[in-house]
Amino acid sequence: MNKFLYRLASIITFILAIVCFAAITAVKGGGFIDLSNLARYALASLGAVFAIISVVTSMQLKLIKRKEEKEKQNNN
């Protein structure tokens, strides 16, 4: 179950990172108070955080798999 949660978290955060980076191109400026630059910076920061979380969870999943393989080898 633990591996499933790490895999699910990795996939979801990776998809969210892609959505954030794709949304950066959709932000258009204009008007009296133009906050599009702030929106772009916020989306880029959020996308980077999601990408980092995705990488960390996938690395944790690999460590869990290696640990299980070592336990199987030690038992045999």
PDB file of N, CA, C, O and CB in Angstrom:
ATOM      1  N   MET A   1       0.825  -1.198   0.000  1.00  0.00           N
ATOM      2  CA  MET A   1       0.000   0.000   0.000  1.00  0.00           C
ATOM      3  C   MET A   1       0.864   1.255   0.000  1.00  0.00           C
ATOM      4  O   MET A   1       0.520   2.260  -0.621  1.00  0.00           O
ATOM      5  CB  MET A   1      -0.935   0.002   1.206  1.00  0.00           C
ATOM      6  N   ASN A   2       1.982   1.182   0.699  1.00  0.00           N
ATOM      7  CA  ASN A   2       2.871   2.333   0.784  1.00  0.00           C
ATOM      8  C   ASN A   2       3.452   2.687  -0.590  1.00  0.00           C
ATOM      9  O   ASN A   2       3.568   3.859  -0.946  1.00  0.00           O
ATOM     10  CB  ASN A   2       4.002   2.056   1.781  1.00  0.00           C
ATOM     11  N   LYS A   3       3.812   1.650  -1.351  1.00  0.00           N
ATOM     12  CA  LYS A   3       4.348   1.895  -2.692  1.00  0.00           C
ATOM     13  C   LYS A   3       3.290   2.525  -3.588  1.00  0.00           C
ATOM     14  O   LYS A   3       3.593   3.401  -4.399  1.00  0.00           O
ATOM     15  CB  LYS A   3       4.860   0.587  -3.316  1.00  0.00           C
ATOM     16  N   PHE A   4       2.055   2.076  -3.439  1.00  0.00           N
ATOM     17  CA  PHE A   4       0.973   2.619  -4.250  1.00  0.00           C
ATOM     18  C   PHE A   4       0.785   4.109  -3.972  1.00  0.00           C
ATOM     19  O   PHE A   4       0.581   4.890  -4.902  1.00  0.00           O
ATOM     20  CB  PHE A   4      -0.333   1.857  -3.981  1.00  0.00           C
ATOM     21  N   LEU A   5       0.852   4.505  -2.714  1.00  0.00           N
ATOM     22  CA  LEU A   5       0.679   5.917  -2.366  1.00  0.00           C
ATOM     23  C   LEU A   5       1.808   6.776  -2.919  1.00  0.00           C
ATOM     24  O   LEU A   5       1.567   7.878  -3.411  1.00  0.00           O
ATOM     25  CB  LEU A   5       0.598   6.080  -0.854  1.00  0.00           C
ATOM     26  N   TYR A   6       3.042   6.277  -2.842  1.00  0.00           N
ATOM     27  CA  TYR A   6       4.163   7.026  -3.405  1.00  0.00           C
ATOM     28  C   TYR A   6       4.029   7.152  -4.923  1.00  0.00           C
ATOM     29  O   TYR A   6       4.291   8.215  -5.486  1.00  0.00           O
ATOM     30  CB  TYR A   6       5.494   6.348  -3.045  1.00  0.00           C
ATOM     31  N   ARG A   7       3.625   6.080  -5.577  1.00  0.00           N
ATOM     32  CA  ARG A   7       3.458   6.122  -7.033  1.00  0.00           C
ATOM     33  C   ARG A   7       2.351   7.097  -7.418  1.00  0.00           C
ATOM     34  O   ARG A   7       2.502   7.876  -8.359  1.00  0.00           O
ATOM     35  CB  ARG A   7       3.144   4.718  -7.586  1.00  0.00           C
ATOM     36  N   LEU A   8       1.240   7.052  -6.690  1.00  0.00           N
ATOM     37  CA  LEU A   8       0.121   7.944  -6.965  1.00  0.00           C
ATOM     38  C   LEU A   8       0.508   9.406  -6.730  1.00  0.00           C
ATOM     39  O   LEU A   8       0.176  10.273  -7.538  1.00  0.00           O
ATOM     40  CB  LEU A   8      -1.081   7.569  -6.092  1.00  0.00           C
ATOM     41  N   ALA A   9       1.206   9.679  -5.632  1.00  0.00           N
ATOM     42  CA  ALA A   9       1.635  11.046  -5.338  1.00  0.00           C
ATOM     43  C   ALA A   9       2.607  11.554  -6.398  1.00  0.00           C
ATOM     44  O   ALA A   9       2.548  12.720  -6.787  1.00  0.00           O
ATOM     45  CB  ALA A   9       2.285  11.117  -3.950  1.00  0.00           C
ATOM     46  N   SER A  10       3.488  10.697  -6.858  1.00  0.00           N
ATOM     47  CA  SER A  10       4.453  11.086  -7.882  1.00  0.00           C
ATOM     48  C   SER A  10       3.757  11.441  -9.193  1.00  0.00           C
ATOM     49  O   SER A  10       4.092  12.441  -9.829  1.00  0.00           O
ATOM     50  CB  SER A  10       5.463   9.962  -8.112  1.00  0.00           C
ATOM     51  N   ILE A  11       2.802  10.630  -9.589  1.00  0.00           N
ATOM     52  CA  ILE A  11       2.094  10.874 -10.849  1.00  0.00           C
ATOM     53  C   ILE A  11       1.245  12.134 -10.765  1.00  0.00           C
ATOM     54  O   ILE A  11       1.239  12.946 -11.690  1.00  0.00           O
ATOM     55  CB  ILE A  11       1.215   9.673 -11.210  1.00  0.00           C
ATOM     56  N   ILE A  12       0.529  12.297  -9.659  1.00  0.00           N
ATOM     57  CA  ILE A  12      -0.351  13.463  -9.513  1.00  0.00           C
ATOM     58  C   ILE A  12       0.454  14.756  -9.478  1.00  0.00           C
ATOM     59  O   ILE A  12       0.081  15.731 -10.131  1.00  0.00           O
ATOM     60  CB  ILE A  12      -1.199  13.340  -8.239  1.00  0.00           C
ATOM     61  N   THR A  13       1.550  14.781  -8.728  1.00  0.00           N
ATOM     62  CA  THR A  13       2.340  16.006  -8.659  1.00  0.00           C
ATOM     63  C   THR A  13       3.029  16.302  -9.991  1.00  0.00           C
ATOM     64  O   THR A  13       3.224  17.468 -10.337  1.00  0.00           O
ATOM     65  CB  THR A  13       3.379  15.900  -7.545  1.00  0.00           C
ATOM     66  N   PHE A  14       3.399  15.269 -10.739  1.00  0.00           N
ATOM     67  CA  PHE A  14       3.989  15.493 -12.056  1.00  0.00           C
ATOM     68  C   PHE A  14       2.961  16.113 -13.005  1.00  0.00           C
ATOM     69  O   PHE A  14       3.286  17.024 -13.766  1.00  0.00           O
ATOM     70  CB  PHE A  14       4.528  14.171 -12.638  1.00  0.00           C
ATOM     71  N   ILE A  15       1.737  15.622 -12.958  1.00  0.00           N
ATOM     72  CA  ILE A  15       0.681  16.183 -13.802  1.00  0.00           C
ATOM     73  C   ILE A  15       0.389  17.628 -13.404  1.00  0.00           C
ATOM     74  O   ILE A  15       0.202  18.485 -14.268  1.00  0.00           O
ATOM     75  CB  ILE A  15      -0.602  15.332 -13.703  1.00  0.00           C
ATOM     76  N   LEU A  16       0.349  17.899 -12.106  1.00  0.00           N
ATOM     77  CA  LEU A  16       0.123  19.273 -11.651  1.00  0.00           C
ATOM     78  C   LEU A  16       1.253  20.205 -12.084  1.00  0.00           C
ATOM     79  O   LEU A  16       1.005  21.365 -12.414  1.00  0.00           O
ATOM     80  CB  LEU A  16      -0.021  19.306 -10.130  1.00  0.00           C
ATOM     81  N   ALA A  17       2.483  19.712 -12.086  1.00  0.00           N
ATOM     82  CA  ALA A  17       3.605  20.528 -12.547  1.00  0.00           C
ATOM     83  C   ALA A  17       3.452  20.864 -14.027  1.00  0.00           C
ATOM     84  O   ALA A  17       3.707  21.997 -14.436  1.00  0.00           O
ATOM     85  CB  ALA A  17       4.938  19.801 -12.301  1.00  0.00           C
ATOM     86  N   ILE A  18       3.041  19.894 -14.824  1.00  0.00           N
ATOM     87  CA  ILE A  18       2.833  20.141 -16.254  1.00  0.00           C
ATOM     88  C   ILE A  18       1.721  21.159 -16.465  1.00  0.00           C
ATOM     89  O   ILE A  18       1.837  22.045 -17.312  1.00  0.00           O
ATOM     90  CB  ILE A  18       2.498  18.831 -16.989  1.00  0.00           C
ATOM     91  N   VAL A  19       0.645  21.034 -15.697  1.00  0.00           N
ATOM     92  CA  VAL A  19      -0.477  21.975 -15.820  1.00  0.00           C
ATOM     93  C   VAL A  19      -0.033  23.387 -15.450  1.00  0.00           C
ATOM     94  O   VAL A  19      -0.412  24.350 -16.116  1.00  0.00           O
ATOM     95  CB  VAL A  19      -1.658  21.537 -14.923  1.00  0.00           C
ATOM     96  N   CYS A  20       0.761  23.515 -14.402  1.00  0.00           N
ATOM     97  CA  CYS A  20       1.239  24.843 -13.996  1.00  0.00           C
ATOM     98  C   CYS A  20       2.109  25.465 -15.082  1.00  0.00           C
ATOM     99  O   CYS A  20       1.952  26.640 -15.414  1.00  0.00           O
ATOM    100  CB  CYS A  20       2.028  24.752 -12.679  1.00  0.00           C
ATOM    101  N   PHE A  21       3.027  24.674 -15.633  1.00  0.00           N
ATOM    102  CA  PHE A  21       3.900  25.216 -16.668  1.00  0.00           C
ATOM    103  C   PHE A  21       3.131  25.530 -17.945  1.00  0.00           C
ATOM    104  O   PHE A  21       3.484  26.471 -18.655  1.00  0.00           O
ATOM    105  CB  PHE A  21       5.027  24.241 -16.968  1.00  0.00           C
ATOM    106  N   ALA A  22       2.092  24.765 -18.251  1.00  0.00           N
ATOM    107  CA  ALA A  22       1.266  25.063 -19.422  1.00  0.00           C
ATOM    108  C   ALA A  22       0.416  26.309 -19.185  1.00  0.00           C
ATOM    109  O   ALA A  22       0.144  27.062 -20.120  1.00  0.00           O
ATOM    110  CB  ALA A  22       0.365  23.865 -19.762  1.00  0.00           C
ATOM    111  N   ALA A  23       0.001  26.527 -17.952  1.00  0.00           N
ATOM    112  CA  ALA A  23      -0.833  27.690 -17.635  1.00  0.00           C
ATOM    113  C   ALA A  23      -0.055  28.993 -17.698  1.00  0.00           C
ATOM    114  O   ALA A  23      -0.647  30.064 -17.835  1.00  0.00           O
ATOM    115  CB  ALA A  23      -1.445  27.532 -16.261  1.00  0.00           C
ATOM    116  N   ILE A  24       1.257  28.914 -17.599  1.00  0.00           N
ATOM    117  CA  ILE A  24       2.082  30.127 -17.681  1.00  0.00           C
ATOM    118  C   ILE A  24       1.881  30.812 -19.027  1.00  0.00           C
ATOM    119  O   ILE A  24       1.838  32.040 -19.103  1.00  0.00           O
ATOM    120  CB  ILE A  24       3.579  29.790 -17.472  1.00  0.00           C
ATOM    121  N   THR A  25       1.758  30.028 -20.075  1.00  0.00           N
ATOM    122  CA  THR A  25       1.592  30.611 -21.409  1.00  0.00           C
ATOM    123  C   THR A  25       0.205  31.206 -21.596  1.00  0.00           C
ATOM    124  O   THR A  25       0.012  32.047 -22.474  1.00  0.00           O
ATOM    125  CB  THR A  25       1.849  29.561 -22.479  1.00  0.00           C
ATOM    126  N   ALA A  26      -0.762  30.788 -20.790  1.00  0.00           N
ATOM    127  CA  ALA A  26      -2.128  31.268 -20.937  1.00  0.00           C
ATOM    128  C   ALA A  26      -2.373  32.582 -20.209  1.00  0.00           C
ATOM    129  O   ALA A  26      -3.404  33.217 -20.429  1.00  0.00           O
ATOM    130  CB  ALA A  26      -3.087  30.231 -20.437  1.00  0.00           C
ATOM    131  N   VAL A  27      -1.458  33.005 -19.354  1.00  0.00           N
ATOM    132  CA  VAL A  27      -1.649  34.234 -18.581  1.00  0.00           C
ATOM    133  C   VAL A  27      -1.414  35.423 -19.499  1.00  0.00           C
ATOM    134  O   VAL A  27      -0.330  35.587 -20.060  1.00  0.00           O
ATOM    135  CB  VAL A  27      -0.691  34.284 -17.346  1.00  0.00           C
ATOM    136  N   LYS A  28      -2.437  36.245 -19.643  1.00  0.00           N
ATOM    137  CA  LYS A  28      -2.347  37.439 -20.496  1.00  0.00           C
ATOM    138  C   LYS A  28      -2.492  38.680 -19.630  1.00  0.00           C
ATOM    139  O   LYS A  28      -3.290  38.705 -18.694  1.00  0.00           O
ATOM    140  CB  LYS A  28      -3.438  37.419 -21.615  1.00  0.00           C
ATOM    141  N   GLY A  29      -1.734  39.684 -19.940  1.00  0.00           N
ATOM    142  CA  GLY A  29      -1.787  40.930 -19.179  1.00  0.00           C
ATOM    143  C   GLY A  29      -2.693  41.951 -19.829  1.00  0.00           C
ATOM    144  O   GLY A  29      -3.174  41.780 -20.949  1.00  0.00           O
ATOM    145  N   GLY A  30      -2.904  43.012 -19.089  1.00  0.00           N
ATOM    146  CA  GLY A  30      -3.724  44.101 -19.608  1.00  0.00           C
ATOM    147  C   GLY A  30      -4.588  44.688 -18.513  1.00  0.00           C
ATOM    148  O   GLY A  30      -4.810  44.065 -17.475  1.00  0.00           O
ATOM    149  N   GLY A  31      -5.068  45.882 -18.755  1.00  0.00           N
ATOM    150  CA  GLY A  31      -5.951  46.508 -17.785  1.00  0.00           C
ATOM    151  C   GLY A  31      -5.226  47.523 -16.926  1.00  0.00           C
ATOM    152  O   GLY A  31      -4.045  47.803 -17.130  1.00  0.00           O
ATOM    153  N   PHE A  32      -5.948  48.066 -15.966  1.00  0.00           N
ATOM    154  CA  PHE A  32      -5.418  49.114 -15.098  1.00  0.00           C
ATOM    155  C   PHE A  32      -4.311  48.584 -14.187  1.00  0.00           C
ATOM    156  O   PHE A  32      -3.222  49.154 -14.122  1.00  0.00           O
ATOM    157  CB  PHE A  32      -6.540  49.718 -14.257  1.00  0.00           C
ATOM    158  N   ILE A  33      -4.598  47.504 -13.495  1.00  0.00           N
ATOM    159  CA  ILE A  33      -3.587  46.872 -12.641  1.00  0.00           C
ATOM    160  C   ILE A  33      -3.235  45.539 -13.284  1.00  0.00           C
ATOM    161  O   ILE A  33      -4.031  44.601 -13.273  1.00  0.00           O
ATOM    162  CB  ILE A  33      -4.103  46.679 -11.152  1.00  0.00           C
ATOM    163  N   ASP A  34      -2.042  45.468 -13.839  1.00  0.00           N
ATOM    164  CA  ASP A  34      -1.602  44.260 -14.533  1.00  0.00           C
ATOM    165  C   ASP A  34      -0.837  43.371 -13.553  1.00  0.00           C
ATOM    166  O   ASP A  34       0.289  43.680 -13.162  1.00  0.00           O
ATOM    167  CB  ASP A  34      -0.716  44.614 -15.769  1.00  0.00           C
ATOM    168  N   LEU A  35      -1.459  42.283 -13.171  1.00  0.00           N
ATOM    169  CA  LEU A  35      -0.833  41.343 -12.246  1.00  0.00           C
ATOM    170  C   LEU A  35      -0.404  40.046 -12.934  1.00  0.00           C
ATOM    171  O   LEU A  35      -0.174  39.030 -12.278  1.00  0.00           O
ATOM    172  CB  LEU A  35      -1.784  41.027 -11.111  1.00  0.00           C
ATOM    173  N   SER A  36      -0.301  40.097 -14.257  1.00  0.00           N
ATOM    174  CA  SER A  36       0.026  38.872 -14.984  1.00  0.00           C
ATOM    175  C   SER A  36       1.443  38.388 -14.681  1.00  0.00           C
ATOM    176  O   SER A  36       1.691  37.182 -14.645  1.00  0.00           O
ATOM    177  CB  SER A  36      -0.132  39.096 -16.478  1.00  0.00           C
ATOM    178  N   ASN A  37       2.367  39.314 -14.465  1.00  0.00           N
ATOM    179  CA  ASN A  37       3.727  38.886 -14.118  1.00  0.00           C
ATOM    180  C   ASN A  37       3.751  38.158 -12.790  1.00  0.00           C
ATOM    181  O   ASN A  37       4.451  37.156 -12.642  1.00  0.00           O
ATOM    182  CB  ASN A  37       4.669  40.085 -14.068  1.00  0.00           C
ATOM    183  N   LEU A  38       2.990  38.652 -11.821  1.00  0.00           N
ATOM    184  CA  LEU A  38       2.923  37.970 -10.527  1.00  0.00           C
ATOM    185  C   LEU A  38       2.293  36.594 -10.670  1.00  0.00           C
ATOM    186  O   LEU A  38       2.722  35.642 -10.017  1.00  0.00           O
ATOM    187  CB  LEU A  38       2.129  38.808  -9.518  1.00  0.00           C
ATOM    188  N   ALA A  39       1.281  36.484 -11.519  1.00  0.00           N
ATOM    189  CA  ALA A  39       0.644  35.189 -11.743  1.00  0.00           C
ATOM    190  C   ALA A  39       1.621  34.224 -12.399  1.00  0.00           C
ATOM    191  O   ALA A  39       1.661  33.044 -12.051  1.00  0.00           O
ATOM    192  CB  ALA A  39      -0.615  35.346 -12.611  1.00  0.00           C
ATOM    193  N   ARG A  40       2.406  34.720 -13.345  1.00  0.00           N
ATOM    194  CA  ARG A  40       3.414  33.859 -13.985  1.00  0.00           C
ATOM    195  C   ARG A  40       4.456  33.381 -12.983  1.00  0.00           C
ATOM    196  O   ARG A  40       4.829  32.208 -12.980  1.00  0.00           O
ATOM    197  CB  ARG A  40       4.105  34.605 -15.133  1.00  0.00           C
ATOM    198  N   TYR A  41       4.923  34.288 -12.134  1.00  0.00           N
ATOM    199  CA  TYR A  41       5.921  33.900 -11.124  1.00  0.00           C
ATOM    200  C   TYR A  41       5.335  32.883 -10.149  1.00  0.00           C
ATOM    201  O   TYR A  41       6.010  31.927  -9.766  1.00  0.00           O
ATOM    202  CB  TYR A  41       6.426  35.142 -10.354  1.00  0.00           C
ATOM    203  N   ALA A  42       4.091  33.086  -9.750  1.00  0.00           N
ATOM    204  CA  ALA A  42       3.448  32.161  -8.822  1.00  0.00           C
ATOM    205  C   ALA A  42       3.265  30.782  -9.458  1.00  0.00           C
ATOM    206  O   ALA A  42       3.509  29.759  -8.818  1.00  0.00           O
ATOM    207  CB  ALA A  42       2.094  32.719  -8.369  1.00  0.00           C
ATOM    208  N   LEU A  43       2.837  30.762 -10.707  1.00  0.00           N
ATOM    209  CA  LEU A  43       2.656  29.485 -11.391  1.00  0.00           C
ATOM    210  C   LEU A  43       3.990  28.773 -11.616  1.00  0.00           C
ATOM    211  O   LEU A  43       4.071  27.552 -11.485  1.00  0.00           O
ATOM    212  CB  LEU A  43       1.949  29.701 -12.726  1.00  0.00           C
ATOM    213  N   ALA A  44       5.027  29.526 -11.950  1.00  0.00           N
ATOM    214  CA  ALA A  44       6.338  28.917 -12.141  1.00  0.00           C
ATOM    215  C   ALA A  44       6.865  28.347 -10.827  1.00  0.00           C
ATOM    216  O   ALA A  44       7.429  27.253 -10.809  1.00  0.00           O
ATOM    217  CB  ALA A  44       7.328  29.941 -12.710  1.00  0.00           C
ATOM    218  N   SER A  45       6.687  29.067  -9.747  1.00  0.00           N
ATOM    219  CA  SER A  45       7.137  28.587  -8.439  1.00  0.00           C
ATOM    220  C   SER A  45       6.360  27.347  -8.021  1.00  0.00           C
ATOM    221  O   SER A  45       6.941  26.376  -7.535  1.00  0.00           O
ATOM    222  CB  SER A  45       6.986  29.687  -7.379  1.00  0.00           C
ATOM    223  N   LEU A  46       5.060  27.382  -8.209  1.00  0.00           N
ATOM    224  CA  LEU A  46       4.230  26.242  -7.852  1.00  0.00           C
ATOM    225  C   LEU A  46       4.569  25.020  -8.708  1.00  0.00           C
ATOM    226  O   LEU A  46       4.614  23.896  -8.208  1.00  0.00           O
ATOM    227  CB  LEU A  46       2.752  26.599  -8.002  1.00  0.00           C
ATOM    228  N   GLY A  47       4.804  25.247  -9.985  1.00  0.00           N
ATOM    229  CA  GLY A  47       5.202  24.149 -10.868  1.00  0.00           C
ATOM    230  C   GLY A  47       6.539  23.547 -10.468  1.00  0.00           C
ATOM    231  O   GLY A  47       6.717  22.330 -10.531  1.00  0.00           O
ATOM    232  N   ALA A  48       7.480  24.389 -10.058  1.00  0.00           N
ATOM    233  CA  ALA A  48       8.782  23.886  -9.608  1.00  0.00           C
ATOM    234  C   ALA A  48       8.636  23.072  -8.329  1.00  0.00           C
ATOM    235  O   ALA A  48       9.278  22.032  -8.176  1.00  0.00           O
ATOM    236  CB  ALA A  48       9.763  25.049  -9.385  1.00  0.00           C
ATOM    237  N   VAL A  49       7.805  23.535  -7.419  1.00  0.00           N
ATOM    238  CA  VAL A  49       7.583  22.788  -6.170  1.00  0.00           C
ATOM    239  C   VAL A  49       6.948  21.433  -6.470  1.00  0.00           C
ATOM    240  O   VAL A  49       7.364  20.418  -5.913  1.00  0.00           O
ATOM    241  CB  VAL A  49       6.683  23.597  -5.198  1.00  0.00           C
ATOM    242  N   PHE A  50       5.949  21.410  -7.342  1.00  0.00           N
ATOM    243  CA  PHE A  50       5.326  20.134  -7.708  1.00  0.00           C
ATOM    244  C   PHE A  50       6.319  19.202  -8.389  1.00  0.00           C
ATOM    245  O   PHE A  50       6.295  17.995  -8.147  1.00  0.00           O
ATOM    246  CB  PHE A  50       4.127  20.373  -8.624  1.00  0.00           C
ATOM    247  N   ALA A  51       7.188  19.739  -9.234  1.00  0.00           N
ATOM    248  CA  ALA A  51       8.184  18.909  -9.904  1.00  0.00           C
ATOM    249  C   ALA A  51       9.169  18.327  -8.892  1.00  0.00           C
ATOM    250  O   ALA A  51       9.544  17.159  -8.997  1.00  0.00           O
ATOM    251  CB  ALA A  51       8.934  19.725 -10.971  1.00  0.00           C
ATOM    252  N   ILE A  52       9.584  19.114  -7.930  1.00  0.00           N
ATOM    253  CA  ILE A  52      10.507  18.623  -6.903  1.00  0.00           C
ATOM    254  C   ILE A  52       9.843  17.540  -6.061  1.00  0.00           C
ATOM    255  O   ILE A  52      10.463  16.520  -5.760  1.00  0.00           O
ATOM    256  CB  ILE A  52      10.982  19.780  -6.003  1.00  0.00           C
ATOM    257  N   ILE A  53       8.599  17.753  -5.685  1.00  0.00           N
ATOM    258  CA  ILE A  53       7.877  16.742  -4.909  1.00  0.00           C
ATOM    259  C   ILE A  53       7.741  15.446  -5.709  1.00  0.00           C
ATOM    260  O   ILE A  53       7.867  14.354  -5.156  1.00  0.00           O
ATOM    261  CB  ILE A  53       6.484  17.266  -4.500  1.00  0.00           C
ATOM    262  N   SER A  54       7.485  15.572  -6.998  1.00  0.00           N
ATOM    263  CA  SER A  54       7.368  14.396  -7.854  1.00  0.00           C
ATOM    264  C   SER A  54       8.667  13.613  -7.907  1.00  0.00           C
ATOM    265  O   SER A  54       8.657  12.384  -7.827  1.00  0.00           O
ATOM    266  CB  SER A  54       6.953  14.803  -9.255  1.00  0.00           C
ATOM    267  N   VAL A  55       9.779  14.307  -8.041  1.00  0.00           N
ATOM    268  CA  VAL A  55      11.082  13.640  -8.093  1.00  0.00           C
ATOM    269  C   VAL A  55      11.405  12.975  -6.757  1.00  0.00           C
ATOM    270  O   VAL A  55      11.899  11.848  -6.730  1.00  0.00           O
ATOM    271  CB  VAL A  55      12.186  14.645  -8.467  1.00  0.00           C
ATOM    272  N   VAL A  56      11.134  13.654  -5.667  1.00  0.00           N
ATOM    273  CA  VAL A  56      11.435  13.098  -4.345  1.00  0.00           C
ATOM    274  C   VAL A  56      10.603  11.850  -4.064  1.00  0.00           C
ATOM    275  O   VAL A  56      11.122  10.863  -3.544  1.00  0.00           O
ATOM    276  CB  VAL A  56      11.186  14.148  -3.257  1.00  0.00           C
ATOM    277  N   THR A  57       9.320  11.889  -4.404  1.00  0.00           N
ATOM    278  CA  THR A  57       8.484  10.713  -4.163  1.00  0.00           C
ATOM    279  C   THR A  57       8.883   9.544  -5.052  1.00  0.00           C
ATOM    280  O   THR A  57       8.813   8.394  -4.618  1.00  0.00           O
ATOM    281  CB  THR A  57       7.021  11.055  -4.388  1.00  0.00           C
ATOM    282  N   SER A  58       9.299   9.810  -6.279  1.00  0.00           N
ATOM    283  CA  SER A  58       9.747   8.713  -7.141  1.00  0.00           C
ATOM    284  C   SER A  58      11.065   8.133  -6.639  1.00  0.00           C
ATOM    285  O   SER A  58      11.286   6.927  -6.748  1.00  0.00           O
ATOM    286  CB  SER A  58       9.902   9.196  -8.592  1.00  0.00           C
ATOM    287  N   MET A  59      11.939   8.966  -6.093  1.00  0.00           N
ATOM    288  CA  MET A  59      13.182   8.455  -5.513  1.00  0.00           C
ATOM    289  C   MET A  59      12.889   7.621  -4.274  1.00  0.00           C
ATOM    290  O   MET A  59      13.530   6.592  -4.060  1.00  0.00           O
ATOM    291  CB  MET A  59      14.133   9.613  -5.161  1.00  0.00           C
ATOM    292  N   GLN A  60      11.942   8.043  -3.465  1.00  0.00           N
ATOM    293  CA  GLN A  60      11.563   7.275  -2.279  1.00  0.00           C
ATOM    294  C   GLN A  60      10.981   5.926  -2.685  1.00  0.00           C
ATOM    295  O   GLN A  60      11.237   4.920  -2.023  1.00  0.00           O
ATOM    296  CB  GLN A  60      10.549   8.059  -1.425  1.00  0.00           C
ATOM    297  N   LEU A  61      10.210   5.893  -3.753  1.00  0.00           N
ATOM    298  CA  LEU A  61       9.657   4.642  -4.257  1.00  0.00           C
ATOM    299  C   LEU A  61      10.773   3.696  -4.689  1.00  0.00           C
ATOM    300  O   LEU A  61      10.711   2.498  -4.412  1.00  0.00           O
ATOM    301  CB  LEU A  61       8.703   4.909  -5.427  1.00  0.00           C
ATOM    302  N   LYS A  62      11.785   4.220  -5.362  1.00  0.00           N
ATOM    303  CA  LYS A  62      12.917   3.385  -5.771  1.00  0.00           C
ATOM    304  C   LYS A  62      13.661   2.838  -4.562  1.00  0.00           C
ATOM    305  O   LYS A  62      14.091   1.685  -4.572  1.00  0.00           O
ATOM    306  CB  LYS A  62      13.875   4.180  -6.658  1.00  0.00           C
ATOM    307  N   LEU A  63      13.818   3.651  -3.521  1.00  0.00           N
ATOM    308  CA  LEU A  63      14.495   3.180  -2.318  1.00  0.00           C
ATOM    309  C   LEU A  63      13.699   2.072  -1.634  1.00  0.00           C
ATOM    310  O   LEU A  63      14.285   1.121  -1.116  1.00  0.00           O
ATOM    311  CB  LEU A  63      14.720   4.338  -1.349  1.00  0.00           C
ATOM    312  N   ILE A  64      12.390   2.185  -1.627  1.00  0.00           N
ATOM    313  CA  ILE A  64      11.559   1.142  -1.034  1.00  0.00           C
ATOM    314  C   ILE A  64      11.706  -0.159  -1.815  1.00  0.00           C
ATOM    315  O   ILE A  64      11.804  -1.234  -1.223  1.00  0.00           O
ATOM    316  CB  ILE A  64      10.084   1.581  -0.995  1.00  0.00           C
ATOM    317  N   LYS A  65      11.722  -0.063  -3.145  1.00  0.00           N
ATOM    318  CA  LYS A  65      11.878  -1.262  -3.973  1.00  0.00           C
ATOM    319  C   LYS A  65      13.234  -1.916  -3.740  1.00  0.00           C
ATOM    320  O   LYS A  65      13.315  -3.141  -3.650  1.00  0.00           O
ATOM    321  CB  LYS A  65      11.711  -0.914  -5.456  1.00  0.00           C
ATOM    322  N   ARG A  66      14.301  -1.125  -3.641  1.00  0.00           N
ATOM    323  CA  ARG A  66      15.627  -1.682  -3.387  1.00  0.00           C
ATOM    324  C   ARG A  66      15.691  -2.361  -2.030  1.00  0.00           C
ATOM    325  O   ARG A  66      16.309  -3.415  -1.883  1.00  0.00           O
ATOM    326  CB  ARG A  66      16.686  -0.593  -3.474  1.00  0.00           C
ATOM    327  N   LYS A  67      15.058  -1.758  -1.050  1.00  0.00           N
ATOM    328  CA  LYS A  67      15.047  -2.339   0.295  1.00  0.00           C
ATOM    329  C   LYS A  67      14.329  -3.682   0.288  1.00  0.00           C
ATOM    330  O   LYS A  67      14.788  -4.632   0.921  1.00  0.00           O
ATOM    331  CB  LYS A  67      14.375  -1.380   1.297  1.00  0.00           C
ATOM    332  N   GLU A  68      13.211  -3.767  -0.419  1.00  0.00           N
ATOM    333  CA  GLU A  68      12.488  -5.032  -0.510  1.00  0.00           C
ATOM    334  C   GLU A  68      13.308  -6.087  -1.237  1.00  0.00           C
ATOM    335  O   GLU A  68      13.289  -7.255  -0.849  1.00  0.00           O
ATOM    336  CB  GLU A  68      11.154  -4.830  -1.218  1.00  0.00           C
ATOM    337  N   GLU A  69      14.030  -5.695  -2.290  1.00  0.00           N
ATOM    338  CA  GLU A  69      14.865  -6.649  -3.019  1.00  0.00           C
ATOM    339  C   GLU A  69      15.990  -7.155  -2.131  1.00  0.00           C
ATOM    340  O   GLU A  69      16.306  -8.344  -2.167  1.00  0.00           O
ATOM    341  CB  GLU A  69      15.439  -6.008  -4.293  1.00  0.00           C
ATOM    342  N   LYS A  70      16.594  -6.298  -1.346  1.00  0.00           N
ATOM    343  CA  LYS A  70      17.655  -6.741  -0.440  1.00  0.00           C
ATOM    344  C   LYS A  70      17.124  -7.680   0.626  1.00  0.00           C
ATOM    345  O   LYS A  70      17.800  -8.641   0.990  1.00  0.00           O
ATOM    346  CB  LYS A  70      18.325  -5.545   0.216  1.00  0.00           C
ATOM    347  N   GLU A  71      15.920  -7.421   1.136  1.00  0.00           N
ATOM    348  CA  GLU A  71      15.327  -8.303   2.127  1.00  0.00           C
ATOM    349  C   GLU A  71      15.035  -9.668   1.527  1.00  0.00           C
ATOM    350  O   GLU A  71      15.221 -10.683   2.198  1.00  0.00           O
ATOM    351  CB  GLU A  71      14.052  -7.690   2.692  1.00  0.00           C
ATOM    352  N   LYS A  72      14.584  -9.719   0.282  1.00  0.00           N
ATOM    353  CA  LYS A  72      14.334 -10.999  -0.384  1.00  0.00           C
ATOM    354  C   LYS A  72      15.629 -11.776  -0.587  1.00  0.00           C
ATOM    355  O   LYS A  72      15.655 -12.994  -0.413  1.00  0.00           O
ATOM    356  CB  LYS A  72      13.641 -10.775  -1.732  1.00  0.00           C
ATOM    357  N   GLN A  73      16.716 -11.072  -0.959  1.00  0.00           N
ATOM    358  CA  GLN A  73      17.996 -11.736  -1.149  1.00  0.00           C
ATOM    359  C   GLN A  73      18.554 -12.255   0.171  1.00  0.00           C
ATOM    360  O   GLN A  73      19.163 -13.324   0.206  1.00  0.00           O
ATOM    361  CB  GLN A  73      18.991 -10.786  -1.800  1.00  0.00           C
ATOM    362  N   ASN A  74      18.356 -11.523   1.240  1.00  0.00           N
ATOM    363  CA  ASN A  74      18.850 -11.961   2.548  1.00  0.00           C
ATOM    364  C   ASN A  74      18.065 -13.153   3.081  1.00  0.00           C
ATOM    365  O   ASN A  74      18.617 -13.985   3.801  1.00  0.00           O
ATOM    366  CB  ASN A  74      18.782 -10.814   3.547  1.00  0.00           C
ATOM    367  N   ASN A  75      16.795 -13.245   2.737  1.00  0.00           N
ATOM    368  CA  ASN A  75      15.978 -14.369   3.180  1.00  0.00           C
ATOM    369  C   ASN A  75      16.302 -15.646   2.438  1.00  0.00           C
ATOM    370  O   ASN A  75      16.110 -16.737   2.974  1.00  0.00           O
ATOM    371  CB  ASN A  75      14.523 -14.048   3.013  1.00  0.00           C
ATOM    372  N   ASN A  76      16.794 -15.531   1.202  1.00  0.00           N
ATOM    373  CA  ASN A  76      17.107 -16.730   0.397  1.00  0.00           C
ATOM    374  C   ASN A  76      18.490 -17.210   0.634  1.00  0.00           C
ATOM    375  O   ASN A  76      18.910 -18.202   0.039  1.00  0.00           O
ATOM    376  CB  ASN A  76      16.928 -16.459  -1.068  1.00  0.00           C
TER     377      ASN A  76
END
